[in-house]
């Protein structure tokens, strides 16, 4: 009964965290709070439980567990101790199996409904490991915020180019009005939506599988979910976030697209520099380049990024004015195009709003002989400043696809002005 209460409490605590948009696995939760859950044989005159774990780990952690030299083994080992106690208490239902990695799905599910929750948490931990194997999209976001709202409304500023520069003979004198730049301020609303992956596990195929083998199969679904999330983010970069204003009119937010100097050569260093310089002059210094597989390889092979030469230039040119040359290349599965790349300013581009962390739901479909597992999350992306990303299209020349008006440094003068 005590074990069942602990499992219910663990599951409820983790569900509450996910409802707040926080991703935490069973292992991570026990790492933080394992003293409350892991049975202790420590008496009043014995060492604290952490010291016992440390000693046991140093004396010989079972193969496959973290190395004893790692400080985190003390806490990570706590999860294994908890599971070991659970299995020993229920040995009659596992035919004596006392290793979570070797217990079968059928044996685990036979413990009853409460233990299915523990099984779900362990599965979600495996999915999360796969989910984190793909690079963290947080490295491409201006911010990531947890929210309980189903939609997000934020003020927006229309980033139209400022008026032309004041010439010397137009300098303001006493009693003369300053030139005016107009900024349009409004609101934009995006929806926080669900996306996830459904895994149908044939009963006959998985019920007698040991948990460690099932883990290998399930982990890849976490990878797929992370790729889905990354593809979604790239779509927001390129095609806009789907936001609407207070009148429910769509807010135009597509990416700026420019061509290259020579389509026969495709994207060259000069083309990347052109985008980066314009973005920096508008206040959006770009450190990132995003590209699909073939273009990723092409950019990495540009001489400017890899070729080493002896000596120094005749005159050392120091670049000022906040100009940043992109120096980080990100591989993207799809959504950009084989002949294109995105130059990106993390600090001003896009924010993530999390309403729910990774969540797992399971059910057994007897008529279909399936274990249905759904892993999902709930979030939304909003673009902040449109000029904070530029797409370079290697199939068009810069003459065919120049910078759009909103990327101009100065607004065109009105006729008769």
Helices and strands as residue ranges (DSSP letters): H 2-19, H 26-37, H 49-60, H 73-89, G 91-93, H 105-109, H 113-131, G 137-140, E 143-146, E 151-158, G 168-170, E 184-191, E 193-202, H 203-206, H 211-239, E 256-260, H 269-281, E 288-292, H 293-300, H 303-306, E 328-332, E 340-344, G 346-348, E 350-365, E 370-383, G 386-388, E 389-397, G 405-407
